[in-house]
């Protein structure tokens, strides 16, 4: 079960609204949704939580790029909403790297020979190649377990990095409490 809410900062404090993510397919869509809730380009926070699995905070300040924090990236990767947040940039990948690899694999077969060329690889060379992959420890497309993103995302709003990293269950309630927005968040929960 998911919960999603927007917290928009105003002169009078925080205003909360629950939000439907059914029409959100990309981080850009989510950012646009946050900017629509913004008053005078003030800070807007988007909270997404999958019960007992992970939570994410997206911070949009005016026209700046969104800042993202995810409590458990591997859990979020198994979620359609989490996948929206796990951008190539956040994961440290080159944008479009997967597309480039797929295109190269079409040109050259996986064994390194072009179409029509005989395969001269020996079993020893294949074993050596397999060992090289094992030495890396992680698949290039693997998503790390645990927190990922901007751990200082809420520091200037009253929640230090250290405290954010310690949050597990009821995290959004604790975040809202630290921001002085617990009552307004509770109205949409």
C-alpha positions as a Markdown table, in Angstrom:
| # | Residue | x | y | z |
|---|---|---|---|---|
| 1 | Unk | 0.0 | 0.0 | 0.0 |
| 2 | Unk | 1.3 | 3.4 | -1.0 |
| 3 | Unk | 0.8 | 6.8 | 0.6 |
| 4 | Unk | 1.8 | 10.0 | -1.3 |
| 5 | Unk | 1.4 | 13.6 | -0.2 |
| 6 | Unk | 2.7 | 17.1 | -1.0 |
| 7 | Unk | 3.9 | 19.6 | 1.6 |
| 8 | Unk | 4.1 | 23.1 | 0.2 |
| 9 | Unk | 5.9 | 25.8 | 2.2 |
| 10 | Unk | 4.0 | 29.1 | 2.5 |
| 11 | Unk | 4.4 | 32.3 | 4.5 |
| 12 | Unk | 1.9 | 30.8 | 7.0 |
| 13 | Unk | 3.7 | 27.5 | 7.4 |
| 14 | Unk | 3.2 | 24.2 | 5.6 |
| 15 | Unk | 0.1 | 23.2 | 3.5 |
| 16 | Unk | -0.5 | 19.5 | 2.9 |
| 17 | Unk | -2.4 | 17.8 | 0.1 |
| 18 | Unk | -2.7 | 14.1 | -0.7 |
| 19 | Unk | -1.9 | 13.3 | -4.3 |
| 20 | Unk | -2.7 | 10.6 | -6.7 |
| 21 | Unk | 0.3 | 9.3 | -8.6 |
| 22 | Unk | -1.7 | 7.4 | -11.3 |
| 23 | Unk | -0.8 | 9.9 | -14.0 |
| 24 | Unk | 2.8 | 10.2 | -12.9 |
| 25 | Unk | 5.2 | 8.2 | -15.1 |
| 26 | Unk | 8.4 | 10.1 | -14.9 |
| 27 | Unk | 10.4 | 12.2 | -12.4 |
| 28 | Unk | 9.6 | 15.2 | -14.6 |
| 29 | Unk | 5.9 | 14.5 | -14.2 |
| 30 | Unk | 6.4 | 14.4 | -10.4 |
| 31 | Unk | 8.4 | 17.6 | -10.4 |
| 32 | Unk | 5.7 | 19.4 | -12.5 |
| 33 | Unk | 3.1 | 18.2 | -10.0 |
| 34 | Unk | 5.2 | 19.6 | -7.1 |
| 35 | Unk | 5.7 | 22.9 | -8.9 |
| 36 | Unk | 1.9 | 23.3 | -9.5 |
| 37 | Unk | 1.5 | 23.1 | -5.7 |
| 38 | Unk | 4.2 | 25.7 | -5.0 |
| 39 | Unk | 3.3 | 29.1 | -3.7 |
| 40 | Unk | 5.7 | 31.8 | -5.0 |
| 41 | Unk | 8.2 | 29.1 | -6.0 |
| 42 | Unk | 8.7 | 28.1 | -2.4 |
| 43 | Unk | 9.9 | 24.7 | -1.3 |
| 44 | Unk | 7.6 | 21.7 | -2.0 |
| 45 | Unk | 8.2 | 18.2 | -0.6 |
| 46 | Unk | 6.7 | 15.1 | -2.1 |
| 47 | Unk | 6.5 | 12.1 | 0.2 |
| 48 | Unk | 6.0 | 8.6 | -1.2 |
| 49 | Unk | 5.8 | 5.7 | 1.2 |
| 50 | Unk | 5.3 | 2.0 | 0.6 |
| 51 | Unk | 4.2 | 0.6 | 3.9 |
| 52 | Unk | 7.1 | -1.1 | 5.8 |
| 53 | Unk | 9.3 | -1.2 | 2.7 |
| 54 | Unk | 10.7 | 2.2 | 1.8 |
| 55 | Unk | 10.0 | 5.9 | 1.6 |
| 56 | Unk | 11.1 | 8.7 | -0.6 |
| 57 | Unk | 11.3 | 12.5 | -0.3 |
| 58 | Unk | 11.5 | 14.7 | -3.4 |
| 59 | Unk | 12.3 | 18.3 | -2.8 |
| 60 | Unk | 11.5 | 20.9 | -5.4 |
| 61 | Unk | 12.7 | 24.5 | -4.8 |
| 62 | Unk | 11.4 | 26.8 | -7.6 |
| 63 | Unk | 13.0 | 25.9 | -10.9 |
| 64 | Unk | 16.0 | 24.1 | -9.5 |
| 65 | Unk | 16.5 | 20.4 | -10.2 |
| 66 | Unk | 14.6 | 18.1 | -7.8 |
| 67 | Unk | 16.6 | 16.6 | -4.9 |
| 68 | Unk | 15.8 | 13.0 | -4.0 |
| 69 | Unk | 16.3 | 10.8 | -1.0 |
| 70 | Unk | 15.2 | 7.1 | -0.9 |
| 71 | Unk | 15.4 | 5.1 | 2.3 |
| 72 | Unk | 16.0 | 1.8 | 0.6 |
| 73 | Unk | 16.9 | 1.8 | -3.1 |
| 74 | Unk | 16.7 | -1.9 | -3.7 |
| 75 | Unk | 13.1 | -2.0 | -2.2 |
| 76 | Unk | 12.2 | 1.0 | -4.2 |
| 77 | Unk | 13.5 | -0.6 | -7.4 |
| 78 | Unk | 10.8 | -3.3 | -7.0 |
| 79 | Unk | 8.1 | -0.6 | -6.9 |
| 80 | Unk | 6.6 | 1.2 | -9.9 |
| 81 | Unk | 6.8 | 4.5 | -8.0 |
| 82 | Unk | 10.3 | 3.8 | -6.7 |
| 83 | Unk | 11.5 | 3.3 | -10.3 |
| 84 | Unk | 10.4 | 6.8 | -11.1 |
| 85 | Unk | 12.8 | 8.1 | -8.5 |
| 86 | Unk | 15.7 | 5.9 | -9.3 |
| 87 | Unk | 17.2 | 8.0 | -12.2 |
| 88 | Unk | 20.4 | 7.2 | -14.0 |
| 89 | Unk | 22.0 | 10.2 | -12.3 |
| 90 | Unk | 20.9 | 9.1 | -8.8 |
| 91 | Unk | 22.3 | 5.6 | -9.5 |
| 92 | Unk | 25.6 | 7.0 | -10.9 |
| 93 | Unk | 25.0 | 5.7 | -14.4 |
| 94 | Unk | 25.5 | 7.4 | -17.7 |
| 95 | Unk | 22.1 | 8.5 | -19.0 |
| 96 | Unk | 21.0 | 6.1 | -21.7 |
| 97 | Unk | 23.8 | 3.6 | -21.0 |
| 98 | Unk | 21.4 | 0.7 | -21.2 |
| 99 | Unk | 20.3 | 1.8 | -24.7 |
| 100 | Unk | 23.9 | 2.1 | -25.8 |
| 101 | Unk | 24.8 | -1.4 | -24.5 |
| 102 | Unk | 21.8 | -2.9 | -26.3 |
| 103 | Unk | 22.8 | -1.3 | -29.5 |
| 104 | Unk | 26.4 | -2.5 | -29.3 |
| 105 | Unk | 25.2 | -6.0 | -28.5 |
| 106 | Unk | 23.2 | -6.0 | -31.7 |
| 107 | Unk | 26.3 | -5.1 | -33.7 |
| 108 | Unk | 28.6 | -7.6 | -32.1 |
| 109 | Unk | 27.4 | -10.9 | -30.7 |
| 110 | Unk | 28.1 | -11.6 | -27.0 |
| 111 | Unk | 31.1 | -13.7 | -27.8 |
| 112 | Unk | 32.9 | -10.8 | -29.3 |
| 113 | Unk | 32.7 | -11.9 | -33.0 |
| 114 | Unk | 30.8 | -10.1 | -35.7 |
| 115 | Unk | 28.0 | -11.9 | -37.5 |
| 116 | Unk | 29.5 | -14.4 | -40.0 |
| 117 | Unk | 32.9 | -14.7 | -38.3 |
| 118 | Unk | 34.0 | -18.0 | -36.9 |
| 119 | Unk | 34.1 | -18.2 | -33.1 |
| 120 | Unk | 37.8 | -18.9 | -32.1 |
| 121 | Unk | 37.2 | -18.5 | -28.3 |
| 122 | Unk | 38.5 | -21.4 | -26.2 |
| 123 | Unk | 37.0 | -22.7 | -23.0 |
| 124 | Unk | 39.9 | -21.2 | -21.0 |
| 125 | Unk | 39.2 | -17.7 | -22.4 |
| 126 | Unk | 35.5 | -18.1 | -21.6 |
| 127 | Unk | 36.4 | -19.1 | -18.0 |
| 128 | Unk | 38.7 | -16.1 | -17.8 |
| 129 | Unk | 36.0 | -13.8 | -19.0 |
| 130 | Unk | 33.5 | -15.2 | -16.4 |
| 131 | Unk | 36.0 | -14.7 | -13.6 |
| 132 | Unk | 36.4 | -11.0 | -14.6 |
| 133 | Unk | 32.7 | -10.5 | -14.2 |
| 134 | Unk | 32.8 | -12.1 | -10.8 |
| 135 | Unk | 35.6 | -9.9 | -9.6 |
| 136 | Unk | 33.4 | -6.8 | -10.1 |
| 137 | Unk | 31.1 | -8.0 | -7.3 |
| 138 | Unk | 28.1 | -6.0 | -8.6 |
| 139 | Unk | 26.2 | -6.0 | -11.9 |
| 140 | Unk | 26.5 | -2.6 | -13.6 |
| 141 | Unk | 22.7 | -2.3 | -13.4 |
| 142 | Unk | 22.5 | -3.4 | -9.7 |
| 143 | Unk | 20.7 | -1.1 | -7.3 |
| 144 | Unk | 22.3 | -0.7 | -3.9 |
| 145 | Unk | 20.6 | -1.8 | -0.7 |
| 146 | Unk | 19.9 | 0.9 | 1.7 |
| 147 | Unk | 19.7 | 4.7 | 1.5 |
| 148 | Unk | 20.4 | 6.5 | -1.7 |
| 149 | Unk | 20.4 | 10.2 | -2.7 |
| 150 | Unk | 20.7 | 13.5 | -1.0 |
| 151 | Unk | 20.9 | 12.8 | 2.8 |
| 152 | Unk | 21.0 | 16.6 | 3.5 |
| 153 | Unk | 17.7 | 17.2 | 1.7 |
| 154 | Unk | 16.0 | 18.3 | 4.9 |
| 155 | Unk | 18.9 | 19.6 | 7.0 |
| 156 | Unk | 18.0 | 23.3 | 6.5 |
| 157 | Unk | 14.4 | 22.5 | 7.4 |
| 158 | Unk | 15.1 | 20.9 | 10.8 |
| 159 | Unk | 16.0 | 17.3 | 10.1 |
| 160 | Unk | 19.7 | 16.6 | 10.1 |
| 161 | Unk | 21.2 | 13.9 | 7.9 |
| 162 | Unk | 22.0 | 11.6 | 10.8 |
| 163 | Unk | 18.4 | 11.5 | 11.9 |
| 164 | Unk | 17.1 | 11.0 | 8.4 |
| 165 | Unk | 19.3 | 8.0 | 7.9 |
| 166 | Unk | 18.0 | 6.5 | 11.2 |
| 167 | Unk | 14.3 | 6.6 | 10.1 |
| 168 | Unk | 12.5 | 3.3 | 9.3 |
| 169 | Unk | 8.8 | 2.9 | 10.1 |
| 170 | Unk | 6.5 | 5.9 | 10.4 |
| 171 | Unk | 9.2 | 7.9 | 8.8 |
| 172 | Unk | 7.0 | 10.5 | 7.1 |
| 173 | Unk | 5.3 | 11.3 | 10.4 |
| 174 | Unk | 8.7 | 11.8 | 12.1 |
| 175 | Unk | 9.8 | 14.0 | 9.2 |
| 176 | Unk | 6.7 | 16.1 | 9.3 |
| 177 | Unk | 7.1 | 16.5 | 13.0 |
| 178 | Unk | 10.7 | 17.7 | 12.6 |
| 179 | Unk | 9.4 | 20.2 | 10.0 |
| 180 | Unk | 6.6 | 21.4 | 12.2 |
| 181 | Unk | 4.0 | 20.0 | 9.8 |
| 182 | Unk | 2.8 | 16.9 | 11.6 |
| 183 | Unk | -0.8 | 18.3 | 12.0 |
| 184 | Unk | -1.2 | 19.3 | 8.4 |
| 185 | Unk | 0.2 | 16.0 | 7.1 |
| 186 | Unk | -2.2 | 14.1 | 9.4 |
| 187 | Unk | -5.2 | 15.8 | 7.8 |
| 188 | Unk | -4.4 | 14.1 | 4.5 |
| 189 | Unk | -3.2 | 10.8 | 5.8 |
